[in-house]
Amino acid sequence: MAAMQSIATTKMTLRIDRSTRQRFTVFTLSGRLEAEQVTELTELFDRDYRNIILDLREVRLADRVAIKFLRACAANGMKLENCPAYVCEWMSREKD
């Protein structure tokens, strides 16, 4: 029973992989994107990154704060690639 509890309480996290493609910095996000990870991503982006691509192919879950953050990223010129359908739809419905 205790083993089942520890498995049930394990929370999926966000993995952030950084790479470069020509003149772009590509951040590949995998897992769960929530408010607490938005802070970490904001700090990464505030460094010297100018041309950013966010690859969202492996994002499994996102909360409302994350959706607003992604909308702001796109509005600020970041390119969103491989955006899951539910994320794209939610972003289009979300108001500022």
TORNU-531184 format. One line per field, with one value per atom (N, C-alpha, C, O, CB): residue number from 1; residue in one letter; atom name; x, y, z. Coordinates in nm, 4 decimals. Glycine has a CB too. Layout:
N
num <- c(NUM|...) $
residu <- c(A|...) $
atome <- c(CA|...) $
X <- c(X|...) $
Y <- c(Y|...) $
Z <- c(Z|...) $
# end
This chain:
96
num <- c(1|1|1|1|1|2|2|2|2|2|3|3|3|3|3|4|4|4|4|4|5|5|5|5|5|6|6|6|6|6|7|7|7|7|7|8|8|8|8|8|9|9|9|9|9|10|10|10|10|10|11|11|11|11|11|12|12|12|12|12|13|13|13|13|13|14|14|14|14|14|15|15|15|15|15|16|16|16|16|16|17|17|17|17|17|18|18|18|18|18|19|19|19|19|19|20|20|20|20|20|21|21|21|21|21|22|22|22|22|22|23|23|23|23|23|24|24|24|24|24|25|25|25|25|25|26|26|26|26|26|27|27|27|27|27|28|28|28|28|28|29|29|29|29|29|30|30|30|30|30|31|31|31|31|31|32|32|32|32|32|33|33|33|33|33|34|34|34|34|34|35|35|35|35|35|36|36|36|36|36|37|37|37|37|37|38|38|38|38|38|39|39|39|39|39|40|40|40|40|40|41|41|41|41|41|42|42|42|42|42|43|43|43|43|43|44|44|44|44|44|45|45|45|45|45|46|46|46|46|46|47|47|47|47|47|48|48|48|48|48|49|49|49|49|49|50|50|50|50|50|51|51|51|51|51|52|52|52|52|52|53|53|53|53|53|54|54|54|54|54|55|55|55|55|55|56|56|56|56|56|57|57|57|57|57|58|58|58|58|58|59|59|59|59|59|60|60|60|60|60|61|61|61|61|61|62|62|62|62|62|63|63|63|63|63|64|64|64|64|64|65|65|65|65|65|66|66|66|66|66|67|67|67|67|67|68|68|68|68|68|69|69|69|69|69|70|70|70|70|70|71|71|71|71|71|72|72|72|72|72|73|73|73|73|73|74|74|74|74|74|75|75|75|75|75|76|76|76|76|76|77|77|77|77|77|78|78|78|78|78|79|79|79|79|79|80|80|80|80|80|81|81|81|81|81|82|82|82|82|82|83|83|83|83|83|84|84|84|84|84|85|85|85|85|85|86|86|86|86|86|87|87|87|87|87|88|88|88|88|88|89|89|89|89|89|90|90|90|90|90|91|91|91|91|91|92|92|92|92|92|93|93|93|93|93|94|94|94|94|94|95|95|95|95|95|96|96|96|96|96) $
residu <- c(M|M|M|M|M|A|A|A|A|A|A|A|A|A|A|M|M|M|M|M|Q|Q|Q|Q|Q|S|S|S|S|S|I|I|I|I|I|A|A|A|A|A|T|T|T|T|T|T|T|T|T|T|K|K|K|K|K|M|M|M|M|M|T|T|T|T|T|L|L|L|L|L|R|R|R|R|R|I|I|I|I|I|D|D|D|D|D|R|R|R|R|R|S|S|S|S|S|T|T|T|T|T|R|R|R|R|R|Q|Q|Q|Q|Q|R|R|R|R|R|F|F|F|F|F|T|T|T|T|T|V|V|V|V|V|F|F|F|F|F|T|T|T|T|T|L|L|L|L|L|S|S|S|S|S|G|G|G|G|G|R|R|R|R|R|L|L|L|L|L|E|E|E|E|E|A|A|A|A|A|E|E|E|E|E|Q|Q|Q|Q|Q|V|V|V|V|V|T|T|T|T|T|E|E|E|E|E|L|L|L|L|L|T|T|T|T|T|E|E|E|E|E|L|L|L|L|L|F|F|F|F|F|D|D|D|D|D|R|R|R|R|R|D|D|D|D|D|Y|Y|Y|Y|Y|R|R|R|R|R|N|N|N|N|N|I|I|I|I|I|I|I|I|I|I|L|L|L|L|L|D|D|D|D|D|L|L|L|L|L|R|R|R|R|R|E|E|E|E|E|V|V|V|V|V|R|R|R|R|R|L|L|L|L|L|A|A|A|A|A|D|D|D|D|D|R|R|R|R|R|V|V|V|V|V|A|A|A|A|A|I|I|I|I|I|K|K|K|K|K|F|F|F|F|F|L|L|L|L|L|R|R|R|R|R|A|A|A|A|A|C|C|C|C|C|A|A|A|A|A|A|A|A|A|A|N|N|N|N|N|G|G|G|G|G|M|M|M|M|M|K|K|K|K|K|L|L|L|L|L|E|E|E|E|E|N|N|N|N|N|C|C|C|C|C|P|P|P|P|P|A|A|A|A|A|Y|Y|Y|Y|Y|V|V|V|V|V|C|C|C|C|C|E|E|E|E|E|W|W|W|W|W|M|M|M|M|M|S|S|S|S|S|R|R|R|R|R|E|E|E|E|E|K|K|K|K|K|D|D|D|D|D) $
atome <- c(N|CA|C|O|CB|N|CA|C|O|CB|N|CA|C|O|CB|N|CA|C|O|CB|N|CA|C|O|CB|N|CA|C|O|CB|N|CA|C|O|CB|N|CA|C|O|CB|N|CA|C|O|CB|N|CA|C|O|CB|N|CA|C|O|CB|N|CA|C|O|CB|N|CA|C|O|CB|N|CA|C|O|CB|N|CA|C|O|CB|N|CA|C|O|CB|N|CA|C|O|CB|N|CA|C|O|CB|N|CA|C|O|CB|N|CA|C|O|CB|N|CA|C|O|CB|N|CA|C|O|CB|N|CA|C|O|CB|N|CA|C|O|CB|N|CA|C|O|CB|N|CA|C|O|CB|N|CA|C|O|CB|N|CA|C|O|CB|N|CA|C|O|CB|N|CA|C|O|CB|N|CA|C|O|CB|N|CA|C|O|CB|N|CA|C|O|CB|N|CA|C|O|CB|N|CA|C|O|CB|N|CA|C|O|CB|N|CA|C|O|CB|N|CA|C|O|CB|N|CA|C|O|CB|N|CA|C|O|CB|N|CA|C|O|CB|N|CA|C|O|CB|N|CA|C|O|CB|N|CA|C|O|CB|N|CA|C|O|CB|N|CA|C|O|CB|N|CA|C|O|CB|N|CA|C|O|CB|N|CA|C|O|CB|N|CA|C|O|CB|N|CA|C|O|CB|N|CA|C|O|CB|N|CA|C|O|CB|N|CA|C|O|CB|N|CA|C|O|CB|N|CA|C|O|CB|N|CA|C|O|CB|N|CA|C|O|CB|N|CA|C|O|CB|N|CA|C|O|CB|N|CA|C|O|CB|N|CA|C|O|CB|N|CA|C|O|CB|N|CA|C|O|CB|N|CA|C|O|CB|N|CA|C|O|CB|N|CA|C|O|CB|N|CA|C|O|CB|N|CA|C|O|CB|N|CA|C|O|CB|N|CA|C|O|CB|N|CA|C|O|CB|N|CA|C|O|CB|N|CA|C|O|CB|N|CA|C|O|CB|N|CA|C|O|CB|N|CA|C|O|CB|N|CA|C|O|CB|N|CA|C|O|CB|N|CA|C|O|CB|N|CA|C|O|CB|N|CA|C|O|CB|N|CA|C|O|CB|N|CA|C|O|CB|N|CA|C|O|CB|N|CA|C|O|CB|N|CA|C|O|CB|N|CA|C|O|CB|N|CA|C|O|CB|N|CA|C|O|CB|N|CA|C|O|CB|N|CA|C|O|CB|N|CA|C|O|CB|N|CA|C|O|CB|N|CA|C|O|CB|N|CA|C|O|CB) $
X <- c(0.0821|0.0000|0.0873|0.0560|-0.0938|0.1957|0.2815|0.3462|0.3622|0.3899|0.3833|0.4440|0.3456|0.3838|0.4926|0.2205|0.1195|0.1007|0.0800|-0.0135|0.1073|0.0930|0.2060|0.1813|0.0901|0.3277|0.4391|0.4299|0.4662|0.5730|0.3826|0.3646|0.2546|0.2687|0.3314|0.1471|0.0336|0.0687|0.0121|-0.0843|0.1610|0.1951|0.3100|0.3437|0.2303|0.3703|0.4770|0.4170|0.3238|0.5538|0.4716|0.4189|0.5084|0.6309|0.4065|0.4463|0.5191|0.5807|0.5170|0.4254|0.7015|0.7692|0.7930|0.7603|0.9027|0.8495|0.8814|1.0301|1.1139|0.8406|1.0608|1.1988|1.2213|1.1390|1.2309|1.3330|1.3677|1.5013|1.6036|1.3739|1.5001|1.6239|1.6513|1.5614|1.6143|1.7761|1.8140|1.9088|2.0012|1.8795|1.8850|1.9729|1.9746|1.9056|1.9260|2.0531|2.0559|2.0225|2.0533|2.1949|1.9592|1.9265|1.9493|1.8730|1.7780|2.0540|2.0963|2.1124|2.1968|1.9940|2.0352|2.0497|1.9479|1.9303|2.0364|1.8805|1.7764|1.8207|1.8956|1.6489|1.7726|1.7844|1.6521|1.5459|1.8175|1.6585|1.5383|1.5260|1.6170|1.5427|1.4115|1.3803|1.2735|1.1620|1.3324|1.3082|1.2136|1.1586|1.2331|1.2807|1.0267|0.9609|0.8911|0.8230|0.8597|0.9086|0.8470|0.7845|0.8482|0.9506|0.6597|0.5943|0.4838|0.4033|0.6944|0.4817|0.3745|0.4239|0.5240|0.3242|0.3540|0.3889|0.2868|0.1706|0.3940|0.3327|0.2448|0.3094|0.4223|0.2129|0.2356|0.2790|0.4210|0.4994|0.1826|0.4544|0.5874|0.6988|0.8078|0.5975|0.6741|0.7750|0.7815|0.8850|0.7459|0.6729|0.6713|0.7777|0.8460|0.5306|0.7920|0.8938|1.0330|1.1146|0.8846|1.0602|1.1907|1.2159|1.3252|1.1994|1.1156|1.1303|1.1528|1.2350|1.0065|1.0810|1.0984|1.2421|1.3003|1.0018|1.2997|1.4390|1.5335|1.6289|1.4770|1.5078|1.5912|1.5823|1.6837|1.5497|1.4621|1.4409|1.4946|1.5305|1.2936|1.5007|1.5498|1.7009|1.7560|1.5101|1.7677|1.9115|1.9327|1.8435|1.9784|2.0413|2.0767|2.0170|2.0814|2.2243|1.8980|1.8368|1.7493|1.6627|1.7537|1.7717|1.6959|1.5978|1.4814|1.7906|1.6429|1.5600|1.5275|1.6113|1.6321|1.4069|1.3695|1.2603|1.1644|1.3228|1.2782|1.1752|1.1386|1.2262|1.2244|1.0094|0.9619|0.9025|0.8038|0.8564|0.9623|0.9100|0.8245|0.8754|1.0268|0.6941|0.5976|0.5459|0.4464|0.4806|0.6094|0.5608|0.5356|0.4389|0.6613|0.6190|0.6088|0.5391|0.5432|0.7457|0.4754|0.3995|0.2723|0.1915|0.3658|0.2554|0.1414|0.0267|-0.0898|0.1855|0.0583|-0.0421|0.0031|0.1226|-0.0658|-0.0927|-0.0635|-0.1766|-0.2921|-0.0455|-0.1435|-0.2484|-0.2735|-0.2084|-0.2096|-0.3669|-0.4073|-0.2927|-0.2777|-0.5247|-0.2133|-0.0991|-0.0020|0.0511|-0.0265|0.0203|0.1101|0.0555|0.1310|0.1315|-0.0744|-0.1355|-0.1198|-0.0859|-0.2849|-0.1443|-0.1254|0.0208|0.0497|-0.1707|0.1121|0.2548|0.2899|0.3623|0.3370|0.2391|0.2676|0.2110|0.2741|0.2109|0.0927|0.0346|0.1261|0.1503|-0.1078|0.1766|0.2664|0.3966|0.4493|0.2967|0.4479|0.5700|0.5486|0.6313|0.6123|0.4381|0.4079|0.3906|0.4370|0.2808|0.3239|0.3033|0.4348|0.4467|0.2094|0.5345|0.6655|0.7613|0.8802|0.7265|0.7106|0.7930|0.8560|0.9289|0.8978|0.8305|0.8835|0.8013|0.6800|0.8831|0.8674|0.7990|0.7623|0.8465|0.8884|0.6352|0.5898|0.5798|0.5078|0.4516|0.6525|0.6503|0.5836|0.5893|0.7925|0.5205|0.4628|0.3684|0.3685|0.5734|0.2901|0.1979|0.0831|0.0141|0.1434|0.0613|-0.0505|-0.1823|-0.1988|-0.0561|-0.2751|-0.4025|-0.4769|-0.5317|-0.4908|-0.4797|-0.5537|-0.4907|-0.5617|-0.5607|-0.3584|-0.2900|-0.3224|-0.3538|-0.1361|-0.3152|-0.3472|-0.4905|-0.5164|-0.3269|-0.5822|-0.7225|-0.7430|-0.8124|-0.8125|-0.6838|-0.6980|-0.6365|-0.6932|-0.6319|-0.5216|-0.4575|-0.5463|-0.5549|-0.3215|-0.6121|-0.6974|-0.8226|-0.8790|-0.7380|-0.8647|-0.9839|-0.9526|-1.0410|-1.0555|-0.8295|-0.7916|-0.7873|-0.7343|-0.6538|-0.8427|-0.8396|-0.7282|-0.6903|-0.9771|-0.6771|-0.5699|-0.6132|-0.5334|-0.5165) $
Y <- c(-0.1187|0.0000|0.1262|0.2219|-0.0008|0.1282|0.2468|0.2746|0.3904|0.2290|0.1693|0.1897|0.2556|0.3420|0.0563|0.2155|0.2766|0.4235|0.5049|0.2024|0.4591|0.5993|0.6840|0.7933|0.6118|0.6356|0.7162|0.7350|0.8408|0.6510|0.6348|0.6483|0.7494|0.8318|0.5121|0.7435|0.8325|0.9781|1.0681|0.7904|1.0027|1.1400|1.1961|1.3139|1.1476|1.1121|1.1617|1.2543|1.2174|1.0445|1.3750|1.4747|1.4849|1.4911|1.6116|1.4864|1.5046|1.6450|1.7407|1.4845|1.6562|1.7850|1.8292|1.7583|1.7777|1.9458|1.9995|1.9821|2.0177|2.1487|1.9277|1.9170|2.0241|2.0426|1.7744|2.0945|2.2009|2.1660|2.1593|2.3405|2.1440|2.1183|2.2385|2.2907|1.9870|2.2818|2.3980|2.3540|2.2760|2.5082|2.4046|2.3772|2.5011|2.5993|2.2506|2.4955|2.6076|2.5561|2.4426|2.6785|2.6429|2.6147|2.7445|2.8402|2.5615|2.7457|2.8661|2.9801|2.9705|2.9045|3.0855|3.1994|3.1966|3.2964|3.3301|3.0832|3.0716|2.9832|2.8871|3.0161|3.0180|2.9303|2.8561|2.9181|3.0107|2.7231|2.6398|2.5790|2.5119|2.5284|2.6039|2.5415|2.4359|2.4681|2.6470|2.3106|2.2008|2.1684|2.1334|2.0749|2.1806|2.1594|2.0245|1.9893|2.2734|1.9490|1.8171|1.8044|1.8361|1.7042|1.7581|1.7327|1.8309|1.8654|1.7363|1.8753|1.9611|2.1051|2.1314|1.9097|2.1976|2.3396|2.4118|2.4266|2.4008|2.4572|2.5246|2.6539|2.6863|2.4329|2.7266|2.8581|2.8565|2.9472|2.9089|2.7556|2.7541|2.7416|2.7947|2.6395|2.6732|2.6631|2.7900|2.8193|2.5427|2.8643|2.9899|3.0844|3.1526|3.0563|3.0887|3.1734|3.1331|3.2187|3.1648|3.0041|2.9539|2.9877|3.0309|2.8019|2.9680|3.0002|3.1493|3.1886|2.9547|3.2316|3.3766|3.4155|3.4987|3.4508|3.3560|3.3845|3.3415|3.4127|3.3142|3.2257|3.1809|3.2779|3.3123|3.0402|3.3213|3.4095|3.5495|3.6194|3.4167|3.5912|3.7244|3.7351|3.8452|3.7612|3.6212|3.6254|3.6734|3.7372|3.4852|3.6468|3.7064|3.6357|3.6304|3.7085|3.5824|3.5139|3.6123|3.6775|3.3908|3.6227|3.7172|3.6469|3.6860|3.8043|3.5466|3.4738|3.3370|3.2469|3.4595|3.3229|3.2017|3.1257|3.1837|3.2363|2.9945|2.9032|2.8131|2.7570|2.8189|2.8000|2.7063|2.5857|2.5981|2.7734|2.4703|2.3456|2.2802|2.2367|2.2488|2.2738|2.2279|2.0871|2.0459|2.3241|2.0139|1.8813|1.7889|1.7127|1.8160|1.7945|1.7011|1.7594|1.6988|1.6549|1.8754|1.9314|1.8489|1.8395|2.0842|1.7902|1.7015|1.7722|1.7422|1.5831|1.8649|1.9397|2.0840|2.1120|1.8773|2.1751|2.3170|2.3766|2.3367|2.3933|2.4729|2.5414|2.6784|2.7169|2.5549|2.7501|2.8798|2.9820|3.0573|2.9359|2.9844|3.0762|3.0451|3.1361|3.0655|2.9171|2.8762|2.9186|2.9636|2.7246|2.9044|2.9445|3.0949|3.1386|2.9055|3.1730|3.3189|3.3520|3.4411|3.3907|3.2806|3.2995|3.2693|3.3461|3.2096|3.1583|3.1224|3.2252|3.2566|2.9845|3.2775|3.3844|3.5067|3.5671|3.4236|3.5426|3.6580|3.6326|3.7225|3.6889|3.5094|3.4751|3.4953|3.5567|3.3292|3.4437|3.4580|3.6051|3.6484|3.3786|3.6818|3.8244|3.9011|4.0040|3.8843|3.8507|3.9154|3.8645|3.8959|3.8941|3.7863|3.7445|3.6073|3.5673|3.8407|3.5343|3.3989|3.3083|3.3252|3.3468|3.2128|3.1183|2.9944|2.9383|3.0800|2.9525|2.8309|2.7216|2.7358|2.8529|2.6128|2.5008|2.3805|2.3621|2.4650|2.2994|2.1724|2.1897|2.1102|2.0751|2.2929|2.3260|2.2247|2.2086|2.4710|2.1550|2.0615|2.1332|2.2507|1.9948|2.0616|2.1209|2.1855|2.2947|2.0149|2.1193|2.1771|2.3073|2.3976|2.0777|2.3183|2.4412|2.5531|2.6648|2.4189|2.5241|2.6251|2.6749|2.7951|2.5668|2.5823|2.6216|2.7066|2.8081|2.4977|2.6665|2.7407|2.8795|2.9780|2.6641|2.8873|3.0176|3.1091|3.2286|3.0009|3.0556|3.1394|3.1875|3.2915|3.0628|3.1129|3.1506|3.2382|3.3067|3.0270|3.2368|3.3096|3.4600|3.5046|3.2605|3.5352|3.6812|3.7340|3.6697|3.7425|3.8499|3.9109|3.9481|4.0000|4.0312) $
Z <- c(0.0000|0.0000|0.0000|-0.0708|0.1208|0.0778|0.0841|-0.0514|-0.0899|0.1917|-0.1236|-0.2552|-0.3509|-0.4299|-0.3133|-0.3442|-0.4303|-0.3964|-0.4864|-0.4179|-0.2697|-0.2302|-0.2876|-0.3386|-0.0774|-0.2801|-0.3297|-0.4812|-0.5324|-0.2925|-0.5521|-0.6960|-0.7261|-0.8165|-0.7596|-0.6518|-0.6750|-0.6468|-0.7089|-0.5889|-0.5542|-0.5191|-0.6022|-0.5901|-0.3735|-0.6867|-0.7726|-0.8774|-0.9488|-0.8397|-0.8856|-0.9776|-1.1004|-1.0895|-0.9083|-1.2153|-1.3396|-1.3375|-1.2933|-1.4643|-1.3845|-1.3865|-1.5308|-1.6260|-1.3093|-1.5436|-1.6752|-1.7011|-1.6182|-1.6860|-1.8157|-1.8599|-1.9650|-2.0546|-1.9157|-1.9537|-2.0478|-2.1115|-2.0433|-1.9768|-2.2411|-2.3152|-2.4032|-2.4692|-2.4004|-2.4035|-2.4843|-2.5944|-2.5712|-2.3967|-2.7137|-2.8269|-2.9154|-2.8880|-2.9069|-3.0204|-3.1144|-3.2538|-3.2900|-3.1134|-3.3297|-3.4687|-3.5450|-3.5320|-3.4854|-3.6236|-3.6942|-3.5932|-3.5041|-3.8058|-3.6045|-3.5119|-3.3987|-3.3288|-3.5879|-3.3800|-3.2785|-3.1623|-3.1799|-3.3404|-3.0436|-2.9278|-2.9182|-2.9117|-2.7944|-2.9174|-2.9133|-2.7745|-2.7258|-3.0225|-2.7119|-2.5845|-2.6107|-2.6517|-2.4783|-2.5869|-2.6023|-2.4645|-2.3729|-2.6684|-2.4510|-2.3219|-2.3229|-2.4192|-2.2912|-2.2144|-2.2018|-2.0642|-1.9637|-2.2256|-2.0590|-1.9313|-1.9018|-1.9882|-1.8210|-1.7768|-1.7252|-1.7132|-1.6466|-1.5876|-1.7776|-1.7741|-1.6880|-1.7258|-1.9179|-1.5697|-1.4748|-1.4271|-1.4638|-1.3552|-1.3450|-1.2976|-1.2405|-1.2683|-1.1922|-1.1619|-1.1003|-1.2043|-1.1832|-1.0003|-1.3154|-1.4208|-1.5057|-1.5655|-1.5097|-1.5112|-1.5865|-1.5307|-1.6071|-1.5806|-1.4007|-1.3378|-1.3843|-1.4185|-1.1844|-1.3856|-1.4299|-1.5767|-1.6133|-1.4088|-1.6591|-1.8018|-1.8230|-1.9058|-1.8799|-1.7494|-1.7610|-1.7301|-1.7997|-1.6667|-1.6262|-1.5919|-1.7036|-1.7349|-1.4614|-1.7638|-1.8756|-1.9928|-2.0534|-1.9205|-2.0242|-2.1388|-2.1139|-2.2086|-2.1725|-1.9887|-1.9563|-1.9720|-1.9735|-1.8152|-1.9836|-2.0083|-2.1509|-2.2069|-1.9850|-2.2087|-2.3376|-2.4591|-2.5639|-2.3513|-2.4480|-2.5619|-2.6378|-2.5794|-2.5155|-2.7650|-2.8455|-2.9394|-2.9479|-2.9255|-3.0076|-3.1037|-3.0446|-3.0445|-3.2426|-2.9951|-2.9225|-2.9968|-3.0478|-2.7806|-3.0011|-3.0489|-2.9307|-2.8648|-3.1745|-2.9052|-2.8033|-2.8748|-2.9473|-2.7078|-2.8543|-2.9112|-2.8029|-2.6996|-2.9598|-2.8282|-2.7275|-2.7554|-2.6958|-2.7205|-2.8425|-2.8833|-2.7637|-2.7647|-2.9777|-2.6631|-2.5506|-2.4278|-2.3207|-2.5116|-2.4412|-2.3286|-2.3126|-2.4051|-2.3512|-2.1965|-2.1712|-2.1008|-2.1266|-2.0888|-2.0128|-1.9378|-1.9254|-1.9173|-1.7979|-1.9240|-1.9027|-1.8215|-1.8360|-2.0384|-1.7353|-1.6600|-1.7218|-1.8189|-1.5102|-1.6652|-1.7214|-1.7226|-1.8189|-1.6420|-1.6171|-1.6112|-1.7259|-1.7895|-1.4733|-1.7510|-1.8591|-1.9951|-2.0813|-1.8562|-2.0141|-2.1412|-2.1635|-2.2735|-2.1442|-2.0599|-2.0717|-2.1013|-2.1811|-1.9417|-2.0373|-2.0601|-2.2063|-2.2698|-1.9651|-2.2594|-2.3982|-2.4954|-2.5964|-2.4297|-2.4657|-2.5497|-2.5493|-2.6538|-2.4992|-2.4316|-2.4206|-2.4969|-2.5624|-2.2723|-2.4882|-2.5622|-2.7115|-2.7788|-2.5337|-2.7629|-2.9058|-2.9432|-3.0487|-2.9423|-2.8570|-2.8833|-2.8841|-2.9506|-2.7792|-2.8096|-2.8029|-2.9099|-2.9065|-2.6663|-3.0048|-3.1171|-3.1076|-3.1984|-3.1356|-3.0009|-2.9934|-3.0833|-3.0960|-2.8476|-3.1449|-3.2318|-3.1491|-3.0789|-3.3551|-3.1586|-3.0914|-3.1973|-3.2961|-3.0179|-3.1755|-3.2690|-3.2050|-3.0834|-3.3146|-3.2876|-3.2436|-3.1250|-3.0310|-3.2070|-3.1317|-3.0235|-3.0217|-3.1224|-3.0397|-2.9071|-2.8997|-2.9298|-2.8971|-2.7608|-2.9922|-3.0348|-2.9184|-2.9335|-3.0996|-2.8022|-2.6899|-2.6424|-2.5981|-2.5744|-2.6510|-2.6100|-2.7087|-2.6675|-2.6013|-2.8373|-2.9401|-2.9247|-2.9308|-3.0818|-2.9050|-2.8906|-2.7657|-2.7706|-2.8851|-2.6552|-2.5302|-2.5447|-2.4975|-2.4132|-2.6093|-2.6296|-2.7117|-2.6833|-2.6984|-2.8123|-2.8960|-2.8217|-2.8556|-3.0210|-2.7222|-2.6450|-2.5248|-2.4733|-2.5984|-2.4803|-2.3581|-2.3853|-2.4871|-2.3054|-2.2947|-2.3028|-2.2129|-2.1150|-2.2620|-2.2468|-2.1658|-2.0292|-1.9511|-2.2323) $
# end
